[in-house]
Amino acid sequence: MAADTIGARIRYWRLRRGGMNQAVLAGLAGVSQPYISQVESGRKTIERRSTLVAIAGALQVTVADLLGQPGDPTDPGRARAAASVPAIREAVIMRKAGVVRQTNRHATATVDRAVELDGEGDFAARGAILPPLLSACRGPDLIRTAYAAVWHLHFTGYIDLAREVAGLAMDEARDVDSPEWVGFAEYLRASSLPPETAGLASDLAKRAAAVAQPHAGDPHVRQVYGMLHLTAALRAATSRRATDAMEHLDEAAREATTLGDPGDGRGFCHLAFGPTNVDVWRLGILTELGDHEQAAALGPRINPERVGVPNRQAAYWMDYGQALTTQGHDDEAVAAYLRAEAVCPQWYRLRPSVRDTLAVLVRRAKRRAVGRPLQRAALAVGLRVGD
C-alpha cells in the first residue's frame, strides 16, 4: 500500500516533534493511543474533520499538511488540476492592485460555463478559463466566477488563495449592494475558511443568515439564506458544537420544505438548495458528528439524482460510503465510492479522505482477497492493491 496516507503523515510529523510518542499525541488531541496507532498503521481512517483539526493542532501543523495538499505535483491528474493556479494568483494580485482588464461580450456565457464545470468537477477545463474571468469580470459575473474559483482552489489544496478570491467576491458584492449577492459572497467567505477556523466560519455564516432573513421574500435570497444555515451547521459540527449544528440544519430544512427542490435541480448559482440537498448535507453532518448508524440509515432514503449538480451527487455517495464503512458494510461502501467516481471522477480522485478510506477497505479485504470492484475504486485514486 502506498505510504502517502494521512496516517503516514501523522507519524511523520509526530516523529519530527522530538520523537513525540503516540500516547502524548493522543492526550493532546483528545483521542486514545490505540486510535492513533490504528490510524498510523492504516487500519483506521479519520472520519471526522474535528478529529483531524485536533491532531493537526497537537502536532502544530495545518490540516492541509496532514491531507498532503496541494499534493504531489508529479501526479498527472493533480498537475492538470493545479496548472491554472499561478495564473489565478496573478489575476488576484492584479485585481487587488486595481488593474481590471476589459471584458468581452461573451464573458457571461463563459462564466456560466465555469460554474457548470465547477458542478461537474472538471478541474482541468475549469481552471483554464478562470484567470481571464477573474481579471476582467465585474458585478455578479465576478462573484459567480469567484464561486467557481474558490471551490477549484479549495479542492486542489490552495486554501489561502481561495480565501483571497472570496475576499474579491465580498468587495464586489458590497458594490453591487444586492441582498442575494451579498449573502452569496458571505457564503463563499465562510466556505473558504480552513477547518481550523470552523467556529469562526459557523459564526460568520450565522451572522450573514440573520442579515439576509429580512429580505427572504426574494426566492434567491431564501436559497442563499438556507445555504448559509447549512454552512453554519457543518462548521458547527466540525467545531464540536452539536446542538448548534442541528439547530442550523433544522432551520435550513424548514426553509427548504417551503421552497421545494429547484425545478432544474440547480437553483440560484447552482446552489441546488432544496429538501434533497439538505438531506445530502444532513448525511455529511451526521457523519461529522459521529452518528454513523443514523447516517447509514438515512442514506437509502435520499435520491441524489434530484440534485442537478454532479459534485453534490458525488458528495452524497462519498459520505454514504464513509457511513457504510464505519458500519462494516464494506461491499456496499465500495459500490457507493464507485458511484461517486462515475458521477464526478476528477473530484473523487482529489479527495484525500476517499483515498484513506479505500486504503482501510483494501487492508480489511486482504483477509478474504480484494474483489474487482474494490480494485477499480482503489486504482482510481492511485492505490496499488498489491503494495
C-alpha positions in Angstrom: 0.0 0.0 0.0 1.3 3.5 -0.8 2.8 5.3 2.1 1.3 8.8 1.4 -1.8 8.4 3.6 -3.0 10.7 6.4 -1.8 8.1 8.9 1.7 8.1 7.4 1.8 11.9 7.6 0.7 11.9 11.2 3.5 9.5 12.1 6.0 11.6 10.1 5.1 14.9 11.9 4.9 13.1 15.3 8.4 11.9 14.9 9.5 15.4 13.8 8.2 16.7 17.1 11.1 15.5 19.2 10.1 11.9 18.9 6.6 12.5 20.5 5.1 9.1 21.3 1.6 8.0 20.4 0.3 8.4 23.9 1.4 12.0 24.2 -0.2 12.8 20.8 -3.4 11.0 21.8 -3.6 13.0 25.1 -3.0 16.3 23.3 -5.6 15.5 20.6 -8.2 14.1 23.0 -8.3 10.6 21.5 -7.0 7.2 22.6 -3.5 5.8 22.0 -4.9 2.7 20.2 -6.8 5.0 17.9 -3.6 6.9 16.9 -1.9 3.5 16.4 -4.7 2.2 14.1 -4.7 5.4 12.1 -0.9 5.5 11.6 -0.9 1.8 10.6 -3.7 2.3 8.1 -6.2 0.1 9.9 -8.5 3.0 10.6 -9.3 6.3 8.8 -10.1 9.6 10.4 -13.8 10.0 9.9 -14.4 13.5 11.4 -12.9 16.9 10.5 -12.9 17.8 14.1 -10.5 14.9 14.9 -8.2 15.9 12.1 -8.2 19.5 13.4 -7.4 18.3 16.9 -4.5 16.1 15.7 -3.1 18.8 13.5 -3.2 21.3 16.4 -1.4 18.8 18.7 1.3 18.4 16.0 1.5 22.1 15.4 0.8 21.7 11.7 -2.1 22.6 9.4 -4.9 20.2 8.3 -3.5 20.7 4.8 -0.2 19.3 5.9 -1.9 16.1 7.1 -4.0 15.9 3.9 -1.0 16.3 1.7 -2.4 19.3 -0.1 -1.8 20.7 -2.6 -0.4 17.2 -3.3 2.2 15.5 -5.4 2.9 17.7 -8.5 4.2 14.7 -10.4 0.8 13.1 -10.3 -0.7 13.9 -13.7 -4.3 14.4 -12.5 -3.2 16.8 -9.7 -0.8 18.6 -12.0 -3.6 19.2 -14.6 -5.9 20.4 -11.9 -3.4 22.8 -10.4 -1.9 24.0 -13.7 -4.0 27.2 -13.6 -3.1 28.2 -10.1 -0.2 30.5 -10.9 -2.4 32.4 -13.4 -5.2 32.6 -10.9 -2.8 34.0 -8.3 -1.5 36.6 -10.8 -5.1 37.7 -11.7 -5.9 38.1 -8.0 -2.8 40.2 -7.4 -3.5 42.4 -10.3 -7.1 42.8 -9.3 -6.2 43.8 -5.8 -3.8 46.4 -7.3 -6.7 47.9 -9.2 -5.8 46.6 -12.6 -9.0 45.4 -14.3 -8.8 44.3 -17.9 -11.5 44.9 -20.4 -14.1 42.2 -20.6 -15.7 40.9 -23.8 -19.3 40.5 -24.7 -19.1 36.7 -24.3 -18.0 36.9 -20.7 -21.3 36.0 -19.1 -21.6 32.8 -21.2 -18.1 31.9 -20.2 -18.9 32.5 -16.6 -21.9 30.2 -17.0 -19.6 27.5 -18.3 -17.1 28.0 -15.4 -19.9 27.5 -12.9 -21.2 24.5 -14.8 -17.7 22.9 -14.9 -17.5 23.6 -11.2 -20.5 21.4 -10.6 -19.1 18.7 -12.9 -15.8 18.8 -11.0 -13.8 19.2 -14.2 -10.7 20.9 -12.7 -8.6 21.0 -15.8 -11.1 22.6 -18.1 -12.5 25.0 -15.4 -9.0 26.1 -14.4 -8.1 27.2 -17.9 -11.0 29.7 -18.2 -10.8 31.2 -14.6 -7.8 33.6 -14.8 -9.1 35.8 -17.6 -12.6 36.0 -16.0 -11.1 36.9 -12.6 -9.1 39.6 -14.4 -12.0 41.3 -16.3 -15.4 40.5 -14.9 -17.5 42.8 -12.8 -20.6 42.6 -10.7 -22.5 39.3 -10.4 -20.3 37.8 -13.1 -17.2 38.3 -11.0 -19.0 36.9 -7.9 -20.0 33.8 -9.8 -16.5 33.4 -11.2 -15.2 33.7 -7.6 -17.6 30.9 -6.7 -16.1 28.6 -9.2 -12.6 29.7 -8.3 -13.0 29.3 -4.6 -14.1 25.7 -4.9 -11.4 25.0 -7.6 -8.7 26.2 -5.2 -10.3 24.6 -2.1 -10.2 21.1 -3.7 -6.8 21.5 -5.2 -5.4 22.5 -1.8 -4.8 26.2 -2.2 -6.9 27.3 0.7 -5.2 30.7 1.4 -5.6 31.7 -2.3 -9.3 30.6 -2.1 -9.8 32.9 0.8 -8.3 35.8 -1.2 -10.7 35.1 -4.1 -13.6 35.0 -1.7 -12.5 38.5 -0.5 -12.7 39.8 -4.0 -16.3 38.5 -4.3 -17.2 40.2 -0.9 -15.8 43.5 -2.1 -17.7 43.3 -5.4 -20.9 42.2 -3.6 -20.8 45.3 -1.4 -20.5 47.5 -4.5 -23.5 45.7 -6.2 -25.4 46.2 -2.9 -28.0 43.5 -3.5 -29.1 41.1 -0.7 -28.7 37.9 -2.7 -25.2 38.7 -3.9 -24.0 40.0 -0.5 -25.4 36.8 1.1 -23.9 34.6 -1.6 -20.5 36.3 -1.1 -20.8 35.7 2.6 -21.5 32.1 1.9 -18.3 32.0 -0.2 -16.3 33.7 2.6 -17.4 31.2 5.2 -16.8 28.3 2.9 -13.3 29.4 2.1 -12.0 29.3 5.6 -9.9 26.3 6.7 -11.2 23.6 9.0 -9.1 25.0 11.8 -11.4 28.1 11.9 -14.6 26.1 11.8 -16.1 28.0 14.8 -15.4 31.4 13.1 -16.9 30.1 9.8 -20.0 29.0 11.6 -20.4 32.3 13.4 -19.9 34.3 10.1 -22.5 32.2 8.3 -24.9 32.6 11.2 -24.5 36.3 11.2 -24.9 36.6 7.4 -28.1 34.5 7.6 -29.5 36.9 10.1 -28.7 39.8 7.8 -30.3 38.0 4.8 -33.5 37.0 6.6 -35.4 40.3 6.3 -35.0 40.0 2.5 -36.3 36.4 2.4 -39.3 37.4 0.2 -36.9 37.0 -2.7 -36.5 33.3 -3.7 -32.8 33.8 -4.5 -32.2 35.3 -1.0 -34.1 32.4 0.5 -31.9 29.9 -1.2 -28.8 31.8 0.0 -30.3 32.0 3.5 -30.7 28.2 3.5 -27.2 27.6 2.3 -25.8 29.9 5.0 -27.5 27.8 7.6 -26.2 24.6 6.1 -22.7 26.0 6.1 -23.1 27.1 9.7 -24.4 23.6 10.6 -21.4 21.8 9.1 -18.8 24.2 10.6 -20.5 24.0 14.0 -20.3 20.2 13.8 -16.6 20.5 12.9 -16.1 22.6 16.0 -18.0 20.0 18.1 -21.0 22.2 18.7 -23.6 19.5 18.0 -26.6 21.5 19.3 -25.8 24.5 17.2 -25.2 22.2 14.2 -28.6 20.6 14.5 -30.4 24.0 15.0 -28.9 25.4 11.8 -29.7 22.2 10.0 -33.3 22.2 11.1 -33.7 25.9 10.1 -32.3 25.1 6.6 -34.7 22.1 6.4 -37.7 24.3 7.3 -36.8 26.8 4.5 -36.2 24.0 2.0 -39.6 22.4 2.8 -41.4 25.6 1.8 -39.3 26.1 -1.3 -39.1 22.6 -2.7 -36.4 21.3 -4.9 -35.4 23.6 -7.8 -37.2 22.8 -11.0 -33.9 22.3 -12.8 -32.2 20.7 -9.9 -29.7 23.6 -9.7 -31.4 26.7 -8.5 -29.7 30.1 -7.9 -26.0 29.9 -8.9 -26.1 26.1 -8.8 -26.6 26.0 -5.1 -29.2 23.3 -5.6 -30.9 24.4 -2.3 -34.0 22.3 -1.5 -35.1 19.3 0.6 -32.9 16.8 -1.2 -29.7 18.8 -0.9 -30.5 19.5 2.7 -30.7 15.7 3.3 -27.3 15.3 1.5 -25.8 17.9 3.8 -27.6 16.1 6.8 -25.8 12.9 5.8 -22.4 14.6 5.9 -23.2 16.5 9.2 -24.3 13.3 10.9 -21.1 11.6 9.8 -19.1 14.6 11.2 -21.0 14.3 14.5 -20.0 10.6 14.7 -23.6 9.4 14.3 -22.7 6.8 11.6 -25.6 4.5 12.3 -28.1 7.2 11.7 -26.2 8.4 8.6 -26.1 4.9 7.2 -29.9 4.6 7.8 -30.6 8.0 6.1 -28.6 7.2 3.0 -31.0 4.9 1.2 -33.9 7.4 1.7 -32.1 10.0 -0.4 -32.4 10.2 -4.2 -29.3 12.3 -5.1 -30.3 12.5 -8.8 -32.9 15.1 -7.7 -29.9 17.4 -7.2 -28.8 18.6 -10.6 -25.2 19.3 -9.7 -22.9 16.3 -10.1 -20.4 17.2 -7.4 -23.3 17.3 -4.8 -24.3 13.8 -6.0 -20.7 12.6 -5.6 -20.6 14.2 -2.1 -23.7 12.1 -1.2 -22.1 8.9 -2.5 -18.8 9.6 -0.7 -20.5 10.4 2.6 -22.8 7.4 2.3 -19.7 5.2 1.5 -18.0 6.6 4.7 -21.0 5.8 6.8 -21.3 2.3 5.4 -17.5 1.7 6.0 -17.9 2.6 9.7 -20.8 0.1 9.9 -18.7 -2.7 8.4 -20.8 -2.8 5.2 -17.7 -2.9 3.0 -19.1 -4.2 -0.3 -21.9 -1.6 -0.2 -19.3 1.1 0.7 -17.2 0.2 -2.3 -20.3 0.4 -4.6 -21.0 3.9 -3.2 -17.5 5.1 -3.9 -17.7 3.7 -7.5 -20.9 5.6 -8.0 -19.1 8.8 -6.8 -16.2 8.1 -9.2 -18.7 7.6 -12.1 -20.5 10.8 -11.4 -17.6 13.2 -10.8 -14.2 11.4 -11.5 -11.8 14.2 -11.1 -13.4 15.4 -7.9 -13.4 11.9 -6.5 -9.8 11.4 -7.2 -8.6 14.6 -5.5 -10.3 13.8 -2.1 -7.6 12.6 0.4 -10.3 11.2 2.7 -11.6 8.9 -0.1 -8.1 7.5 -0.6 -7.6 6.8 3.0 -10.9 5.1 3.4 -10.3 2.9 0.4 -6.8 2.0 1.9 -8.6 0.8 5.0 -11.1 -1.2 2.9 -8.2 -2.8 1.0 -6.5 -3.8 4.2 -9.6 -5.4 5.5 -10.4 -7.2 2.3 -7.0 -8.9 2.1 -8.3 -11.4 4.7 -10.7 -12.6 2.0 -8.9 -11.3 -1.2 -9.6 -8.0 -2.8 -12.5 -8.1 -5.3 -12.6 -6.4 -8.6 -14.9 -3.5 -7.6 -12.6 -2.5 -4.7 -9.6 -2.8 -7.1 -11.3 -0.4 -9.5 -12.2 2.0 -6.7 -8.6 1.9 -5.3 -6.8 2.3 -8.6 -8.9 5.4 -9.5 -7.3 7.2 -6.5 -3.8 5.8 -7.1 -3.8 3.0 -4.7 -2.0 -0.1 -6.0 -3.6 -3.0 -4.2 -0.5 -5.2 -4.4 1.6 -2.7 -2.4 
